[in-house]
Amino acid sequence: MADGVQMQDNMERAMLEQVQAQLKEIRGTERVEEILLYNNKTDETRTMAVDGVFIAIGYKPAVELAQKTGIDITPEGYIKRDSRHRTNIQGIYSAGDVEGGYKQIVTAAGQGSEAAISIFEDLIDPYWKKEDK
C-alpha cells in the first residue's frame, strides 16, 4: 500500500511541475517527438519525450453575448440547454465549449452537427407550436 501512496505522490508532483511549466517548442521530424518546457518557478528549461500534444486556450467559456441576450447560464458558467441543444430562448441553440464537457474541436463539431439537425427538425415541425396547443 505504501508503494501506491508513493506512486500517487510522485504523479501529483510531476503534474504540478507540468502546470508550472510553459510550452516553448513542439519538436519532431515527421511527427511530434518531444516538447521544450520552461519552468516559471525555477527558470529551468528541459525537454520531455511525447507522442502528441493537446493545446487548450483557456477554460473560461465565452458566454457574454448569450448572457446579454438573456440565455440561461449554469452555475458553472456554461450555456444551459436541453438534450437537443435548445436554450431557454426559442430559436437559439448552442454547441461546443460553451456547453461544458470536453474542450476539443472534434467534440464541438459533433455538437454543432447535433444542433444543426435539431434546428432542421424544429423548422419542419416547430416544437413551440406544439407547446401552444
SERO-4910 file (N, C-alpha, C, O; in steps of 0.05 Angstrom, whole numbers):
BEGIN
 pado doro    nc1    nc2    nc3   cac1   cac2   cac3    cc1    cc2    cc3    oc1    oc2    oc3
  Met    A     16    -24      0      0      0      0     17     25      0     10     45    -13
  Ala    A     40     24     14     57     47     16     68     54    -12     72     77    -18
  Asp    A     73     33    -29     83     38    -56     62     54    -72     69     71    -88
  Gly    A     36     47    -69     15     61    -83     13     90    -75      9    108    -92
  Val    A     16     95    -49     15    123    -39     39    138    -50     36    161    -58
  Gln    A     63    126    -50     87    139    -61     84    145    -90     91    166   -100
  Met    A     72    126   -105     68    130   -134     49    153   -139     54    169   -156
  Gln    A     28    155   -123      9    177   -126     22    204   -119     18    224   -133
  Asp    A     38    204    -98     53    229    -91     71    237   -114     73    261   -121
  Asn    A     86    218   -126    103    224   -148     88    235   -172     97    254   -185
  Met    A     65    223   -178     48    233   -200     38    261   -195     39    277   -214
  Glu    A     30    266   -171     20    293   -164     42    314   -167     38    336   -177
  Arg    A     66    307   -158     89    325   -161     96    330   -190    101    353   -198
  Ala    A     95    309   -206    101    312   -235     80    329   -249     86    345   -266
  Met    A     54    326   -241     33    342   -253     36    371   -245     33    389   -262
  Leu    A     43    377   -220     47    404   -211     70    417   -226     69    440   -234
  Glu    A     91    401   -231    114    411   -246    106    419   -274    115    439   -285
  Gln    A     88    403   -287     79    410   -314     62    435   -314     63    451   -333
  Val    A     46    439   -293     29    463   -292     46    488   -290     39    509   -300
  Gln    A     68    486   -276     85    509   -272    103    514   -297    118    533   -298
  Ala    A    102    496   -316    119    498   -340    104    511   -363     80    509   -365
  Gln    A    119    525   -379    108    538   -402    119    524   -427    143    519   -429
  Leu    A    101    517   -446    110    503   -470    124    523   -488    112    544   -495
  Lys    A    149    518   -495    164    536   -512    166    526   -541    165    542   -560
  Glu    A    168    499   -545    171    488   -572    158    460   -573    158    446   -553
  Ile    A    148    453   -596    140    426   -603    159    417   -624    162    429   -645
  Arg    A    174    395   -618    195    386   -636    189    358   -647    176    341   -635
  Gly    A    199    354   -672    197    328   -685    203    330   -714    201    352   -725
  Thr    A    209    308   -727    215    309   -755    190    304   -772    181    323   -786
  Glu    A    179    280   -770    154    275   -785    130    272   -766    107    269   -776
  Arg    A    135    273   -740    113    271   -720    124    285   -695    148    291   -693
  Val    A    106    290   -676    115    301   -651    132    281   -636    124    258   -633
  Glu    A    156    290   -627    174    272   -613    180    282   -585    184    266   -566
  Glu    A    181    309   -582    187    320   -555    178    349   -554    172    361   -574
  Ile    A    176    358   -529    169    387   -525    191    399   -508    204    386   -492
  Leu    A    194    425   -511    213    441   -495    196    457   -475    178    472   -483
  Leu    A    202    453   -449    187    465   -428    205    485   -413    229    480   -408
  Tyr    A    193    507   -405    207    527   -388    192    528   -362    168    534   -362
  Asn    A    206    523   -340    193    524   -313    194    553   -303    216    564   -298
  Asn    A    171    565   -299    169    593   -290    179    597   -262    188    619   -255
  Lys    A    179    576   -245    187    578   -217    218    575   -214    230    590   -199
  Thr    A    229    556   -229    258    551   -226    276    564   -247    300    563   -245
  Asp    A    263    575   -268    278    587   -290    295    566   -306    315    573   -319
  Glu    A    286    541   -305    300    519   -319    285    512   -344    260    514   -345
  Thr    A    299    503   -365    288    493   -389    296    464   -392    318    456   -387
  Arg    A    276    448   -401    282    419   -405    264    408   -427    244    420   -434
  Thr    A    272    385   -438    256    372   -458    241    348   -445    249    337   -425
  Met    A    219    340   -458    203    317   -449    194    302   -474    183    314   -493
  Ala    A    200    276   -475    191    259   -497    161    255   -496    150    248   -475
  Val    A    147    260   -519    118    257   -520    111    246   -548    126    248   -567
  Asp    A     87    235   -549     77    225   -575     57    244   -587     50    241   -611
  Gly    A     47    264   -572     27    282   -582     23    305   -563     33    304   -540
  Val    A      9    325   -571      4    349   -555    -25    359   -559    -34    361   -582
  Phe    A    -38    365   -537    -64    378   -538    -59    406   -528    -46    410   -507
  Ile    A    -69    426   -542    -66    454   -534    -94    465   -527   -112    464   -544
  Ala    A    -97    475   -503   -123    487   -495   -118    517   -490    -99    525   -478
  Ile    A   -136    533   -501   -134    562   -498   -153    571   -477   -172    585   -483
  Gly    A   -148    564   -453   -165    573   -431   -190    555   -428   -197    541   -446
  Tyr    A   -202    557   -405   -225    541   -399   -249    558   -392   -270    547   -384
  Lys    A   -247    584   -393   -270    601   -387   -287    603   -412   -278    613   -432
  Pro    A   -313    594   -410   -330    595   -433   -337    624   -441   -341    641   -424
  Ala    A   -337    629   -467   -343    656   -477   -374    658   -480   -384    653   -502
  Val    A   -387    666   -459   -417    667   -459   -428    695   -455   -451    698   -448
  Glu    A   -411    715   -458   -420    743   -452   -444    750   -470   -464    762   -460
  Leu    A   -443    744   -496   -465    751   -514   -490    736   -506   -512    747   -507
  Ala    A   -487    711   -499   -510    695   -490   -523    708   -465   -548    710   -464
  Gln    A   -507    717   -446   -517    730   -422   -532    755   -429   -554    760   -418
  Lys    A   -521    771   -447   -534    796   -455   -560    791   -469   -579    807   -468
  Thr    A   -562    768   -483   -587    761   -497   -608    750   -479   -632    749   -486
  Gly    A   -600    742   -454   -619    731   -435   -620    701   -434   -637    689   -422
  Ile    A   -600    688   -447   -599    659   -446   -590    651   -418   -572    662   -406
  Asp    A   -603    630   -408   -596    620   -381   -568    608   -381   -559    594   -400
  Ile    A   -553    613   -359   -526    603   -355   -526    585   -331   -540    591   -311
  Thr    A   -511    563   -332   -510    545   -309   -493    557   -287   -478    577   -292
  Pro    A   -494    547   -263   -477    557   -241   -447    555   -247   -431    570   -237
  Glu    A   -440    536   -265   -412    533   -273   -403    553   -294   -380    554   -301
  Gly    A   -422    568   -306   -416    588   -325   -420    580   -354   -410    593   -373
  Tyr    A   -433    558   -359   -438    548   -386   -467    554   -395   -484    560   -378
  Ile    A   -472    553   -421   -499    557   -430   -516    534   -422   -509    511   -427
  Lys    A   -539    540   -410   -558    519   -402   -575    511   -427   -586    529   -440
  Arg    A   -576    485   -433   -591    476   -456   -603    449   -451   -596    435   -432
  Asp    A   -621    441   -469   -633    414   -466   -617    394   -483   -596    401   -494
  Ser    A   -627    370   -485   -612    348   -499   -610    353   -529   -595    340   -543
  Arg    A   -627    372   -539   -626    378   -568   -612    405   -573   -615    417   -595
  His    A   -597    414   -554   -581    439   -555   -598    464   -556   -589    486   -564
  Arg    A   -624    462   -548   -642    486   -547   -636    501   -521   -633    489   -500
  Thr    A   -635    527   -523   -632    544   -499   -660    551   -489   -680    542   -501
  Asn    A   -662    568   -469   -688    577   -459   -701    597   -478   -724    604   -474
  Ile    A   -687    607   -498   -699    626   -517   -705    611   -543   -687    600   -556
  Gln    A   -730    611   -551   -739    597   -575   -722    605   -599   -719    629   -604
  Gly    A   -712    585   -613   -697    591   -638   -667    596   -633   -652    600   -653
  Ile    A   -658    595   -608   -629    598   -603   -618    572   -592   -629    561   -572
  Tyr    A   -598    562   -605   -586    536   -598   -556    541   -590   -545    562   -596
  Ser    A   -544    521   -577   -516    523   -570   -502    497   -578   -514    477   -582
  Ala    A   -475    499   -579   -458    476   -584   -430    483   -578   -422    507   -579
  Gly    A   -414    463   -571   -385    468   -567   -378    474   -538   -392    467   -519
  Asp    A   -355    487   -535   -344    492   -509   -362    508   -490   -359    506   -466
  Val    A   -380    524   -501   -398    540   -484   -418    522   -468   -432    531   -450
  Glu    A   -419    496   -476   -437    477   -462   -424    462   -440   -437    448   -425
  Gly    A   -397    465   -437   -382    449   -418   -374    423   -430   -375    419   -454
  Gly    A   -364    405   -413   -355    379   -423   -327    380   -434   -311    398   -427
  Tyr    A   -321    362   -453   -294    361   -465   -289    386   -482   -307    395   -497
  Lys    A   -265    396   -480   -258    420   -496   -240    412   -519   -216    416   -519
  Gln    A   -253    399   -539   -238    390   -563   -254    397   -587   -279    395   -587
  Ile    A   -240    404   -609   -254    412   -633   -272    391   -644   -293    396   -655
  Val    A   -263    366   -642   -280    344   -653   -306    341   -638   -327    335   -650
  Thr    A   -306    346   -612   -330    345   -596   -348    369   -603   -372    365   -607
  Ala    A   -336    392   -606   -352    416   -614   -364    412   -641   -387    420   -646
  Ala    A   -350    400   -660   -360    395   -687   -384    376   -686   -404    380   -699
  Gly    A   -382    355   -669   -404    336   -666   -428    350   -654   -451    345   -663
  Gln    A   -424    366   -634   -447    381   -622   -459    400   -642   -483    404   -642
  Gly    A   -442    413   -658   -452    431   -679   -470    416   -698   -491    426   -707
  Ser    A   -463    391   -706   -479    375   -723   -506    368   -710   -527    369   -723
  Glu    A   -504    360   -684   -529    354   -670   -548    378   -669   -572    376   -673
  Ala    A   -536    402   -663   -552    426   -662   -564    432   -689   -588    440   -691
  Ala    A   -549    428   -710   -559    434   -737   -583    415   -744   -602    424   -756
  Ile    A   -581    390   -736   -603    371   -741   -627    380   -725   -650    379   -735
  Ser    A   -623    388   -700   -646    398   -684   -659    422   -697   -683    424   -697
  Ile    A   -643    441   -706   -653    465   -719   -670    457   -744   -692    467   -747
  Phe    A   -659    439   -760   -673    430   -784   -700    418   -777   -721    424   -788
  Glu    A   -699    399   -757   -724    386   -749   -744    405   -737   -768    403   -741
  Asp    A   -734    425   -721   -752    445   -709   -764    464   -730   -786    473   -726
  Leu    A   -750    469   -751   -761    486   -773   -783    471   -787   -803    483   -796
  Ile    A   -780    445   -791   -800    429   -804   -825    425   -786   -848    427   -795
  Asp    A   -820    419   -761   -841    413   -742   -835    429   -716   -825    417   -697
  Pro    A   -842    455   -715   -835    472   -693   -845    462   -666   -870    459   -662
  Tyr    A   -827    457   -647   -835    448   -621   -851    470   -606   -868    463   -589
  Trp    A   -846    495   -612   -860    516   -597   -890    518   -605   -906    527   -589
  Lys    A   -897    508   -629   -925    508   -637   -940    485   -622   -964    488   -616
  Lys    A   -926    464   -616   -938    441   -601   -944    450   -572   -964    442   -561
  Glu    A   -926    467   -561   -929    476   -533   -953    494   -530   -965    496   -509
  Asp    A   -961    509   -552   -983    528   -551  -1010    514   -551  -1030    526   -542
  Lys    A  -1011    489   -559  -1037    474   -561  -1047    465   -535  -1068    452   -533
***
